[in-house]
Amino acid sequence: MAFTISKSSLLALAETFALAAAGGALFGVLGFPAGWLAGAILFVSIAALSGRPMRVPLPLARVFFVVIGITLGGVVTPETVKGVAEWPLSIVAAILSTLCVTVATSRYLMFVHGWESRPALFASFPGAMSQVVALAAETGADLRPIVIVQTLRVVILTFGVPLALGLFGVQYGTLAGAAATATTGMGIDSPVELAILCVASGTAAVLAHWARFPGGLIFGAMIMSAVLHGSGLIHAKLPWWFSTISIVGLGAVVGSRFAQAEPRLLLRYLGAAFGSFAVALAVTGMFAGFVTSVLKIAVADAVVAFAPGAVDAMMILALAMHLDPVYVGAHHVARVLMVGLSLPVIARWLGLRGKGQISPQVPPPPAANPPRLGGDD
């Protein structure tokens, strides 16, 4: 059967990327922190909420994830892992932070906004949205407030964290020099190395995704790229413009999550979304502050590593801000693994029996009509 794409789909895709590129370029020229990413998210989100058909095909989104993973791994050198001995305490703090965020946010939604316990709990889990929505669907919880609060949290974090750090004068990352070189290579001098890098990292991404590793497309590619670059076997870098296109594309993916959201429905849950975000931010801020006070961790690295957002968005933000991808990635892997391990316990607590393993591929009920997820988290 021949693979065909409708004219309307192509026009929607073209419009989505035109808006994403325009927003990214504008914010980039203005010098906005992580401007290419933030501008793309803002422009596409506004268009989606106004009723425009913002679409990013899932296969194309997955390509973006792999490219971002390869780029992130390209900043790794033997020097970047010297602080590994200091990280166990930080990772434990991140896990405790996730637990505290879930409890505090769910209680806020229940007592302040009058939510029922199940949607409040599911909306409070930071990241791992696909797994959370799947479990919520099985319990019969209303998916609309859950997806809206979860998605708005990601958008606010991705757009607001760079701006807030910039306003407070925080310098980005501990690996600015290494990160700057991760997206400046043209790949012309070492075409064989570049081919090996892409094939090996792409294969690792597919295997990790097949194994349902959290954020597998990004982390599989990033780990393989990090091994190849950190060991000195590969020196080739992806072209900077190629990585920038992927950043803009992923901004479009995040913004297009609002493609099916009705503005009135969004406004209905806006207070709950911002309030729960403030609670989550206060909790994670305390833990991040503790880590930076006792360990030699840069403030920007800690803020993004502890941020209660989706794995894909936070890793993209780490790239855009030239942060340490190894440190940030390790903490988000620990967080989503903790969430994944706790989901069966939650399922049993809520009375689900005989369901087996919760699959992140379970779609939400059509009647709920939530905003399209469109990501790898």
Sequence and secondary structure as in RCSB ss.txt:
>XXXX:A:sequence
MAFTISKSSLLALAETFALAAAGGALFGVLGFPAGWLAGAILFVSIAALSGRPMRVPLPLARVFFVVIGITLGGV
VTPETVKGVAEWPLSIVAAILSTLCVTVATSRYLMFVHGWESRPALFASFPGAMSQVVALAAETGADLRPIVIVQ
TLRVVILTFGVPLALGLFGVQYGTLAGAAATATTGMGIDSPVELAILCVASGTAAVLAHWARFPGGLIFGAMIMS
AVLHGSGLIHAKLPWWFSTISIVGLGAVVGSRFAQAEPRLLLRYLGAAFGSFAVALAVTGMFAGFVTSVLKIAVA
DAVVAFAPGAVDAMMILALAMHLDPVYVGAHHVARVLMVGLSLPVIARWLGLRGKGQISPQVPPPPAANPPRLGG
DD
>XXXX:A:secstr
      HHHHHHHHHHHHHHHHHHHHHHHTT TTHHHHHHHHHHHHHHHTT      HHHHHHHHHHHHHHHHTT
  GGGGGGGGGHHHHHHHHHHHHHHHHHHHHHHHHHHH   HHHHHHHHS S HHHHHHHHHHHT  HHHHHHHH
HHHHHHHHHHHHHHHHHTT    S HHHHHHHTT  SSS HHHHHHHHHHHHHHHHHHHHTT TTHHHHHHHHHH
HHHHHTTS      HHHHHHHHHHHHHHHHGGGTT  HHHHHHTHHHHHHHHHHHHHHHHHHHHHHHHHS   HH
HHHHHH  S HHHHHHHHHHTT  HHHHHHHHHHHHHHHHHHHHHHHHHTT  S  S  TT    TTT      S
  
